[in-house]
């Protein structure tokens, strides 16, 4: 069977399953809480594996492979730090505490957390607006990764890949909400893990094994096998931090902690997420070895699709395409839910003090999810930059806004309303301006943005001390 025919068969089956899950989930979605959080009844396996699918997405598979191709084996450190800091440590430090705090406060979004924890509607609205703007940019990078795979493996025009992947995602999110997102995420995680393992085994076989591959890569240039190699310490450390520590402030991942059925399941979930996330190193490894087999690629983001076409059978390449699409769809879908819930609940209902019935809120979420999805698809038709560059910029701004107000809100009772809000403003402005200036000294905007945000929340909270209504903090901390 030809590659095109295999891809068509696999994708029809796979996309059909996703549409079926969307229809099934729609029947189980009767309240706004169901649409946004799945009723807070999601188990540890579904939570952990959907966390992996949303975290890594097509940005990891395609973008990570592109960075591996461009900068060599040093990029494997990014995947390793993703596992240890972005998954294991994140679940240990944030998971259980976020679940308990958000249930006590009765909130369903990260912006809602800021509103209730700091008694600060302005912090909640600002966070929601930043999430809206910069998660759209992130979704553009996700769609770009999926479309490149359709382009190389199926011969479709780039715009065709954008439309196929985007329309299916919008359909099942609008129908099934969060339940559709996490259950499709479970399937997508397994497809992604299997496809990456398959590609890695075949690539190692073709290059003659790991040692031989490293030797051949060193012949092309020693910088491709050394650390920090051709990238340099500033670039490598910055990206390790932004795509590992930066995820601690990413709402599409934090919502997994909100929705897990109880705090007791976090130990099992942490083990599952650590083991499953270990595949994060594989795209960088495969991207580096792609330089041996395909040395003249003009676009590094095509490294993984091109490598797949070279080393895999038609069925194997079709499964890899399904893996890329699976990873991208899970992230895109998760982001749509976050954006719609933030705009409806945090900006319209809580910020503007509007009243909506449960049915009206579900309808508003569906309309906004669909609209935001279409906007992202239109932008993705003419996207700028490498995939991981887009991701890095959007994550830098969102993390600079959310990271420290979230952590201090969970662990320091003295974090004040003024400290949190001014920290958000300072971190956001710093990350954007620093990136606009061209990242002076090779330091990413994430580093400067989060550093400024950290200093500001501590200093302002100490100068303008927290003053909350009686019993406010005690209730949140369960005292």
Beta strands, then each sheet from edge to edge (+ up, - down):
end
